[in-house]
Amino acid sequence: MTTGKNNPTGAGAIIALLILGGAIVGGLMGQPSVGLLVGGAIGVAIALLLWLRERGK
């Protein structure tokens, strides 16, 4: 039975990977906290863009 709705795209993995990647890159630069925050911010921005794209469908 189909309801006609598409399954939404999950962005949790993208957020998690960017947080980890930001912490690693930040750690290599001597600023792991800043890297963690930047990675999280970029991950959330990408998640919002995915949500906006899905919302329009």
Secondary structure as UniProt FT lines:
FT   HELIX           12..28
FT   TURN            29..30
FT   HELIX           32..55
//
